[in-house]
Amino acid sequence: MQYTIETEQETDGRWIAEISELPGVMKYGKSRLDAIAQAQALALRVVADRIEQGDQITEPIKITFAAA
């Protein structure tokens, strides 16, 4: 699984990071790196929750993130 993290700075100075492959995974941070780290942590929670709910994983899990 590879996820792309898109970032953008808001007019108030905050950064937002979003992972489009996981709807709803979007986090704000004080810096770009802070927003990315928070989005990555949320993405891992979402993936873990999906596995716990019974989503079938057909290959070994290897998650990578790439900043866009």
C-alpha positions as CSV (number, residue, x, y, z in Angstrom):
1,M,0.0,0.0,0.0
2,Q,1.3,3.4,-0.9
3,Y,-0.4,6.6,0.1
4,T,0.3,10.1,-1.2
5,I,0.2,12.9,1.3
6,E,-0.9,16.3,-0.1
7,T,-0.1,19.4,1.9
8,E,-1.2,23.0,1.7
9,Q,-0.7,26.0,3.9
10,E,-3.9,27.8,5.0
11,T,-4.1,31.6,5.0
12,D,-3.9,31.5,8.8
13,G,-0.5,29.8,8.7
14,R,-1.6,26.3,9.6
15,W,-0.7,23.4,7.4
16,I,-3.2,20.7,6.3
17,A,-2.1,17.2,5.2
18,E,-4.6,14.9,3.4
19,I,-4.3,11.3,2.2
20,S,-6.7,11.1,-0.8
21,E,-6.6,7.3,-0.9
22,L,-8.1,7.2,2.6
23,P,-11.2,9.4,2.6
24,G,-11.5,11.5,5.7
25,V,-7.8,11.2,6.6
26,M,-6.9,14.9,6.9
27,K,-5.0,16.6,9.8
28,Y,-3.9,20.2,10.6
29,G,-0.5,21.0,12.1
30,K,1.6,24.0,13.1
31,S,4.1,23.1,10.5
32,R,4.2,21.0,7.3
33,L,6.0,18.2,9.0
34,D,3.7,18.2,12.0
35,A,0.6,17.9,9.7
36,I,2.3,15.1,7.8
37,A,3.2,13.2,10.9
38,Q,-0.4,13.5,12.3
39,A,-1.9,12.4,8.9
40,Q,0.4,9.4,8.9
41,A,-0.6,8.4,12.4
42,L,-4.3,8.7,11.5
43,A,-3.8,6.7,8.3
44,L,-2.2,3.8,10.3
45,R,-5.1,3.9,12.8
46,V,-7.6,3.7,9.9
47,V,-5.8,0.8,8.2
48,A,-5.6,-1.1,11.5
49,D,-9.3,-0.5,12.1
50,R,-10.2,-1.8,8.7
51,I,-8.1,-5.0,9.3
52,E,-9.8,-5.4,12.7
53,Q,-13.2,-5.1,11.0
54,G,-12.4,-7.9,8.7
55,D,-11.0,-6.3,5.5
56,Q,-9.1,-9.0,3.7
57,I,-5.4,-8.3,3.1
58,T,-4.1,-10.4,0.2
59,E,-0.4,-9.5,0.5
60,P,2.0,-8.7,3.4
61,I,1.4,-5.2,4.7
62,K,4.0,-2.7,3.6
63,I,2.9,0.9,3.9
64,T,4.8,3.8,2.4
65,F,4.0,7.5,2.4
66,A,5.1,10.0,-0.3
67,A,4.7,13.7,0.1
68,A,3.3,15.4,-2.9
